[in-house]
Amino acid sequence: MTTNLFLTHTEYHLLQSIHIASTLYSGNQVENIIFVIQTETRLKNVNPLQRIDNIQFEYLKNANEKEKYPILKGIKCDKFIFFQEDSLFNCNLVSYYKKNFNTVIGLGPDGYKPYAVYKKKHETLSMLRDTFEAYKNLIRSNIIPTIFQWSKHYQYASSNFLDEIYLTNPDKFKHKKKKPKFDIITIPEFNEVSLNRAGEIFDLKENLFPIDEKSIYYFNQPFKENLDKVEMEFLRELIELYPDKTLYIKLHPQTNDQKRKKYLSLKRVVMIDSKIPAELFILKLRKSILFTGWSTVLITNNPSCNLYFNLPIYKNQGSKAMDQSKLTILPHITLVNSPSEMEFPI
């Protein structure tokens, strides 16, 4: 019997952990333990299941890092799959598992980060500052660092301790080293088993979402206020272009009240406010237009719909982070500059 330990902090982490466990590590000879870290803003409304087949769920509610550390250290695991490589807390756990259990270390998918190249000015200075802050915060939590790890927020899979990384589109992965030491494991497409298991813990019901054929769905994301203007102009133009259509906006969990009010000022808008991962929603849609700025959600492909990034409208609008990054656009996503370039599937 082998044991896989997953550490999840967001709805996306939990969804991917269930999917990876269901598709790659099923069977009676594997025990999958998924730790769900619940806070006031993330993962507090999941259905508190204890087990689904060979997946066991453990919950830590509002636990600080000092409280989490001894609990997680007490689990002997053959494989540790985590997210957020730039968390020094996670890296300290990795060091402990490697030293004590010779654990295989896997990095789960981190949104669009594997498919992006960041050309940040003064990256070295930022790395020094971020590293200092990370160690200071860990020590404040009364955790003694057992590993030295640079905080490379603008690089993916840069850590020397990685044995595996998990990707949906490995052929599009950009890595600074030509021959990285880790293995790349392809995440399969969602199947009925993984969707049903995820639906159980997220308490997914058919009536939770407005699902109409040939509809328009926008997946928003939090970004700096200076980008609001171009976003709202795009949405207004889209609404005028389709006067007989409702615009459904699936809200990101961190959407603030000010942004909600802006969306409500538009005509024919319905906001979908749910903590259920947008990926589960996407897979139920049919013959529709799905679009976002550059959100992770559209990594999940639905072949019956047309998927778009309106990323170009946000370039050269005063956002340094936006202008210093270059995304590799996945094959199922089309870049557009205006709503007129988006069309419904035939």
N, C-alpha and C positions, 0 to 999 in steps of 0.2 A: 504494500500500500504506500503510495506517495502522497504528499500533502502540498498543495499549492495555497499560498496566502496572497490575497489581494487586499490592497489598502485604497479605499475610495473616499474622496472628499466632496465630489459633485455628482449631480445626476448623470452627467456624461460618463464619469468614471464608473459609476455603478452599472450603467447600461452596458458599457464595453466589457466590464468584468464578467457579468452574467453571460454575455455573448461568447467571450473567449472560453469561459469554463464549459459552456454548453456545446460549442462546436469543436474545440481543440482538446478538451480535457474531460470528456464524458467517460462513463464506464465505472464499474464497481471497484477498480483498482486505484482510483484517484479520488482523493478527498479535497474539495475546493472550499476554502474558508474565505468569505468576503467580509472584511471589516468595514462597516458603514459609519463614517464619522459625521454625526448629526450636530448642526448648529442652529441658531435662530433663523438663519437665512437659507441654509442648504440641507436637503435630505431629511427634514423633520417630519414630512408628511407621507413618507413611504409606508407601505403596508408591512407591519412588523412580523414578517414570516421568519421562522426558525430554520426551515430546510425545504429545498426543492430538489428531489432526487439526490445527486451527490454534491449539492451545493449547500453549505451551512452558512447562515448569516449571523454575524455578531454586531452589536450596536454599542457605540460610545456616544453619549449625548452630552454636548457642551463640555467635553473633557479638554483640559489644556494639555500642552505637550508633556509637562512633567507627569501628568496622570496617565497619558497614553503610553508613554515609553516602557514602563515595567510590564504592562499588560501585553504589549506586542512582543517584547523580548521573551516572554514566557512561552511563545508558540514556536515549536520546532518545525521548520518547514523545509521541504526539498527545493521549492521554487518560490521566490518572492516577486510578485508582479505589482509594480507601483506606478504612480503617475507623478508629475511635477518633479522632474529631475533637479530643478533649481532649489528645492527645499532641503536645507541642511539637516533638518530633522529626519527626513527620509533617507538621506545619505548616511547619517549616523546609524540608523537601523540596518542599512545595507552592510555597513562595516561589521556590525555585531553578528548578523546572520552568516556572513562570509567566514568570519573568524571561528565561530562556534559550531556551525552546522554545515559548512562548505556548501551553502545554498546557491542555487543557480539564480541569477538576478536578471529579471526581465523588466523592460520599460514599456509601459502601455502607451497607446496612441495619445498624443498631446495636441489635439485639434489640428490646425493647419501648420503648426510649427515645423514639422518635418519637411514641408514642401515650400518653405520660405527661406529666402536669403536676406539677411539684415546687414545693411551697410551703415552702421551707426557711427557717427562721429564721436571721437573720444571714448571708444568702446573699452579701452584698457582702464581708463579712469573710472568709468562706470562699474567695471568688474571689481576693481579694488574697493570702491565704496560699498557695493552690494555685498561683497564677501565679508568686510568688516562688520556691517550691520547684521548679517546672518549669524556670525559667531557670537556677537554681543547678545543677540536675542536668545540664542540657544543656552548660553551661560546664565542669562537671567532666568531661564526656566529650570535652572539647577541640573542641567544635563551636561556632563563633561564630554566635549568633542573627542571622538576617537578616529577622526579622519580629517585630512586636509582636502578641501574641495573648493575650487574657485566657483563663484556664482556667475555662471555664464548664461544670463537670461536670454541672450540673443543667439544661442546655438542649441541644437538639438542632438542628443545622444553623444555628448562630448566627454562623458565620464569614463574613466579607465576601468571601472568595476563592472561594466555592463557585459552580460553574456548573451543576451537576446534583446531584440526590440520587435514590437508588434506594429505592423502597418497595414492599412487597407490597400495602398497603392505603392508598393516598394519600388517600382520602376521609376517613380517620380521623386523619390527621396533624394535630397541634396545633402551630401556630407562632405566636410572639409578634407577628410582623409580618403584617399582612393581605395584603400583596403582596410576598413575598420575591423577590429578584432571580434566583434560580436556577430551572431547570426541574426538574419532578418527573417521573421516569421510572418507570413501573409495571413491577415485576418479574413476569414471567409465572409461571404455575403450573409446577411441575416436569413435564417430559415424559420420554419414554423415553430420548431422547438424553442429556439432562443427568443423569438418574439413572444411566445406564450409565457415563457418563464419571466421575461422582463415585464410583461403585462400583469403578471400576478403581484409582483412586489410594488409596482407603481399603481396597482389597483385600476388598471386601464379598462374603461367602459366605452362602448361604441358611442354613447351620447355625450361624451366629454368634449368632442370636437365637432364643429360644423364641417361636414365633409360633403362637398358638392363636386360633381364633374364639371370640367371646364370653368374652374374658378381661379382666382388670383390670390396667392398666399405670400405674404412678406414676413420674413424672419428677421426681426430687428436685433440690434446688438448695442451695448453701451459704448459710446465714444464721446470724445470731447465736444463741448457745446459749439465750438466753431465749425463743426461739420453739420450741425443741425439744418442750417439754411439750405444747403444743396440737397440734403435728404428730403426735406419737406417739399422743395420745388419739384423733385422727381416724382414724389407721390401725388402731388396735385396734378401734374401733367398726365400721369397714368390714369387717374380717376376721370379726367376729362376725356381721355382717349377711349375709355370703355364706360360710357354713361349708363349702361344696363347691367353693370357688374358691381358686386360688393367687393371691397378690398378687405381681406382677412389679415390681421396683423398678429402673428404669434409672438408674444412678448418674451423677451429675455428675462430670466428671474431677477436681474438687477436693474430693470427699467424703473426709473424714479417717477414720482408723481408729476413733476413738471413735464416730462416727455409724454406721459399718458395724456395730459391735457392737450398737448399739441396734436397728438393723433386724433383725439376726439373732436378737434376743431375742423377736421376734414369731413367731406361729404362721404356718405355710404361706406363707413368704416366699421368693422366689427373687430374688437380686440379679444384675443384668446389669451387669457391669463391663467396659465396652468404650469405647475412645476414638473409635469411629465415631460421627459426629454422630447425635443422636437423631432428627433430621429424616428421615434415610434409613430408620431403623427404623420411624417412625410411618407412613410411606407404604406399608409392607408389611402393616400390621395390618388386620383385618377384623372388623366388628360387635362392637367392644370398647369398654370404658370407658377413656378416657385422661384423666388428671388431673395437676395440679401446683398449686403455690401461685400463682405468677404467672410461671412460666418462659417464656423466649423460645421454647422448642421448640414450643409450641402455636400459634404464629403460622402454622406449616405445617398446613394443614387436610387432614384425611382424611375426606371426606364419608360414608364407610361406618361411621365410628365416632362416638361421642358424646364431646365434649371439654369439660372442666370446669376452672375455677379454684376452689380453695377459699380464695382470697385473704381473704374476710371474717373467717375465724377468726384471722388474724394481726393484725388491727387492734386497737388499744388494748391491746397486750400488752407495752408498754415499748420498742418499736422506733421511734425517732424517724424513721428513713428511711422506714419503712412508713407511719407516721401522717401524714407530711408530703407524701406522693405520692398522686396520683389517676390511675388508669389508665383509658384508653378501652378498653372491652372489645370486642374484635372480634366480628362477627356470629356466627361459628361456635363461639364459646366461651360457656358458661353459668356464672354465678357460683353457688356453693353454700355453705351454712353447715354442712351435715352430710352424711354418706354416704348417708342415706336419700333425698336429693334427686337422686342420680345413678342413672341407669338404662341398661340396655343398649338398643342400637338394635333396632327391631322387625324 
